[in-house]
Amino acid sequence: MSKLFRTLSVFVLIAILASSLAACGAGGSGKIKVGLSFSDFATERWKNEEILMRKLLEEKGYEVISQEANHDVKLQNDQIDNMVSQGVKALIIVAEDGDAIVTSVDKAAAAGVKVLAYDRLIKTDKIAAYLSFDNVEVGRQQALGVMKAIGADTWDVAANGKMRVIQLAGSPTDNNATLFTKGQTEILQPYIDKGVIEIIAQQGVENWDPANALKLMENLLTAAGNDVDAVVASNDGTALGALQAMKAQGLAGVVPISGQDATADGCNSIVKGELTVSIMKDIRNLSPLAVDLIDKLLKGEAIPEMKKFTLAELTVDPTKTGEVPCVFLQVSQVNKDNVHELVVVSGFQSYEDVYRDIPEGNRPAKP
């Protein structure tokens, strides 16, 4: 055997070994990779859903890569680019910013990656699907709960003046916040038109941060001289932040306020008579459905429950073009009358968490 032939044989052997090592490495399991991209884990629900989705995907035989961006838009784009470079075939994304993330998502889609926008819309028609709850209905139910609690239909303007309402929208970068506000306004506008209520402030809360909501509500109450009759807030975190400011002024439990997500702390606030209403989005159904949708998208299977909506409809922005395949789940209003049955008995939140600090004699029987 010539020296040249032996040298070539060594190179061929090295190439084969390198190829084998690559196959046994990050992508070498032979499993299809799915990426999970989360805006943050500060929001109570996201880490729980990450754990559940990872478990369900792995049970279906997928390899999972997961990243969390800590509310950093650029970082989330970079993380998505990185997951695509690692060979993911699908991505489930909770977007920090539904506009800014389009940069990496369009590149991923162009590379053949199936992108599922999870709970928050990504504003491009290149996504394979958008899975969420009926977020306009969330807003409607928030406003309906507050209007019922304040007795809007029998409000005496002559005796009380117009009802003074504050709207606390969610994060300006979250398209869901726009949809919540749209639903709220659908309910509030007829009262405005009749001269029954006036919106004295409509403010977003950056990052859905309760601390930001606290500061904002302190400023709004000061500006209003505490003359506020109702607050329509868009989730439990911001509502509970606002309630801290309201409590300091003796308004907690007096001024109706809405929330969302039926969190443990939110439901505890409801049974304490502070938070008026929360909207339950049963996320136990969302993560399994996301995994099922990704599985079907990757296998090219039909998804009959999926319906197309225009981006203009989904963003309340007539300049947006294109259509997005969507699956929307229904929501439920939680209040003091049904919190035990809807939240505790169903196992959505634990009895101990919901009735924390409530005297034994004032609690319903444990399920």
Residue pairs with C-beta under 8 A, 6 or more apart in sequence:
21 28
22 28
23 30
26 86
26 87
27 33
27 63
27 86
27 87
29 63
31 61
31 62
31 63
32 61
32 62
32 63
32 89
32 90
32 298
33 62
33 63
33 64
33 65
33 83
33 86
33 87
33 88
33 89
34 57
34 62
34 63
34 64
34 65
34 88
34 89
34 90
34 91
34 92
34 294
35 64
35 65
35 66
35 67
35 80
35 83
35 84
35 86
35 88
35 90
35 91
35 92
36 50
36 53
36 54
36 64
36 65
36 66
36 67
36 91
36 92
37 66
37 67
37 69
37 76
37 79
37 80
37 83
37 91
37 92
37 93
37 94
38 46
38 47
38 50
38 66
38 67
38 68
38 69
38 94
39 46
39 68
39 69
39 71
39 76
39 94
39 95
39 96
39 120
40 46
40 68
40 69
40 70
40 71
40 96
40 207
41 47
41 50
41 68
41 70
42 70
42 71
42 207
43 208
43 237
44 237
44 261
44 263
45 261
45 263
45 283
46 68
46 94
48 283
49 283
49 286
49 287
50 66
50 68
52 287
52 288
53 64
53 92
53 287
53 290
53 291
54 64
54 66
56 287
56 288
56 291
57 64
57 291
57 294
58 64
60 291
60 295
65 83
65 86
65 88
67 76
67 79
67 80
67 82
67 83
69 75
69 76
69 79
69 96
71 96
71 207
72 96
73 96
73 97
73 100
73 101
73 173
76 95
76 96
76 97
76 101
76 104
77 100
77 101
77 103
77 104
78 104
80 91
80 93
80 101
80 104
80 105
80 108
81 104
81 107
81 108
83 91
84 91
84 104
84 107
84 108
84 111
84 113
88 113
89 112
89 113
89 114
89 298
90 113
90 114
90 115
90 116
90 128
90 294
90 297
90 298
91 105
91 108
91 113
91 114
91 115
91 116
92 116
92 118
92 290
92 294
93 101
93 105
93 115
93 116
93 117
93 118
93 122
94 118
94 119
94 120
95 101
95 117
95 120
95 121
95 122
95 174
96 173
97 173
97 174
98 117
98 120
98 121
98 122
98 123
98 173
98 174
98 175
99 123
99 173
100 173
101 122
102 122
102 123
102 124
105 115
105 122
105 124
105 126
105 127
106 124
106 126
108 115
109 115
109 124
109 126
109 127
109 128
110 126
114 128
114 129
114 294
114 297
114 298
115 122
115 126
115 127
115 128
116 127
116 128
116 129
116 130
116 131
116 290
116 293
116 294
116 297
117 127
117 129
117 130
117 131
117 132
117 324
118 131
118 132
118 286
118 290
119 131
119 132
119 133
119 176
119 286
120 132
120 174
120 175
120 176
121 130
121 132
121 175
121 176
121 314
121 315
121 324
122 130
123 175
123 311
123 315
123 320
124 311
124 322
125 311
125 321
125 322
125 323
125 324
127 324
128 297
128 325
129 293
129 297
129 303
129 306
129 324
129 325
129 326
129 327
130 314
130 324
130 325
130 326
130 327
131 286
131 289
131 290
131 293
131 326
131 327
132 176
132 286
132 326
132 327
132 328
132 329
133 281
133 286
133 328
133 329
133 330
133 331
134 328
134 329
134 330
134 331
135 176
135 179
135 180
135 183
136 179
136 180
136 182
136 183
136 186
137 183
137 330
137 331
138 179
138 180
138 183
138 260
138 279
138 281
138 331
139 179
139 180
139 181
139 182
139 183
139 184
139 185
139 186
139 187
139 234
140 183
140 184
140 186
140 187
141 183
141 277
141 279
141 331
141 332
141 333
142 180
142 183
142 184
142 232
142 233
142 234
142 258
142 259
142 260
142 277
142 279
143 183
143 184
143 185
143 186
143 187
143 188
143 232
143 258
144 187
144 333
145 256
145 258
145 276
145 277
145 333
145 335
146 165
146 230
146 231
146 232
146 256
146 257
146 258
146 276
146 277
147 153
147 187
147 188
147 191
147 230
149 230
149 256
149 276
149 277
150 163
150 229
150 230
150 256
152 163
152 191
152 196
152 197
155 163
155 196
155 197
157 163
157 195
157 196
160 229
162 195
162 196
162 197
162 198
163 191
163 196
163 197
163 198
163 229
163 230
164 197
164 198
164 200
164 224
164 227
164 228
164 229
164 230
165 188
165 197
165 198
165 199
165 200
165 228
165 229
165 230
165 231
165 232
166 199
166 200
166 201
166 202
166 203
166 217
166 220
166 224
166 228
166 230
166 231
166 232
167 181
167 184
167 188
167 199
167 201
167 202
167 203
167 231
167 232
167 233
168 203
168 205
168 213
168 216
168 217
168 231
168 232
168 233
168 234
168 238
168 239
168 242
169 177
169 178
169 180
169 181
169 202
169 203
169 204
169 205
169 234
170 176
170 177
170 180
170 204
170 205
170 208
170 234
170 235
170 238
171 177
171 204
171 205
171 206
171 207
171 208
172 204
172 206
174 208
175 314
175 315
177 204
177 234
178 315
178 316
179 314
179 316
180 234
180 260
181 202
181 234
182 316
184 232
184 234
188 197
188 199
188 232
191 197
192 198
192 199
197 229
197 230
200 220
200 224
200 228
201 220
201 223
201 224
203 216
203 220
205 212
205 213
205 216
205 234
205 238
205 241
206 212
208 235
208 237
208 238
209 237
209 238
209 241
210 237
210 238
210 240
210 241
210 244
211 241
212 238
212 241
213 233
213 237
213 238
213 239
213 240
213 241
213 242
214 241
214 242
214 244
214 245
216 242
217 231
217 241
217 242
217 244
217 245
217 246
218 245
218 248
220 228
221 228
221 245
221 246
221 249
221 251
226 249
226 251
228 251
228 255
229 255
230 255
230 256
230 257
231 239
231 242
231 246
231 255
231 256
231 257
231 258
232 257
232 258
233 239
233 242
233 257
233 258
233 259
234 258
234 259
234 260
235 259
235 260
235 261
236 259
236 260
236 261
236 262
236 263
236 265
236 266
236 269
236 275
236 278
237 259
237 261
237 263
238 259
239 257
239 258
239 259
239 260
239 266
239 269
239 275
239 278
240 259
240 265
240 266
240 269
240 275
242 257
243 252
243 257
243 269
243 274
243 275
246 252
246 255
246 257
247 274
252 274
253 272
253 273
253 274
256 276
256 277
257 274
257 275
257 276
258 275
258 276
258 277
258 278
258 279
259 266
259 269
259 275
259 277
259 278
259 279
260 278
260 279
260 281
261 278
261 279
261 280
261 281
262 278
262 279
262 280
262 281
262 334
262 339
262 342
262 343
262 348
262 349
263 278
263 349
264 349
264 350
264 353
264 354
266 275
266 278
267 278
267 334
267 339
267 343
267 344
267 349
267 353
267 354
268 353
268 354
268 355
268 356
268 357
269 275
270 276
270 277
270 278
270 334
270 335
270 336
270 339
271 336
271 339
271 354
271 355
271 358
272 357
272 358
273 336
276 335
277 333
277 334
277 335
278 333
278 334
279 331
279 332
279 333
279 334
280 331
280 332
280 333
280 334
280 342
280 343
280 348
281 329
281 331
282 329
282 332
282 348
284 348
285 329
286 329
289 327
289 329
293 303
293 306
293 327
295 301
296 302
296 303
297 303
303 325
303 327
305 327
306 325
306 326
306 327
307 325
307 326
307 327
308 323
308 324
308 325
308 326
309 323
309 324
309 326
310 320
310 321
310 322
310 323
310 324
311 317
311 320
311 321
311 322
311 323
311 324
312 318
312 319
312 320
312 321
314 320
314 324
314 326
332 342
334 342
334 343
339 354
340 354
340 364
342 348
343 349
343 354
344 350
344 351
344 354
344 355
344 367
345 367
351 366
351 367
355 363
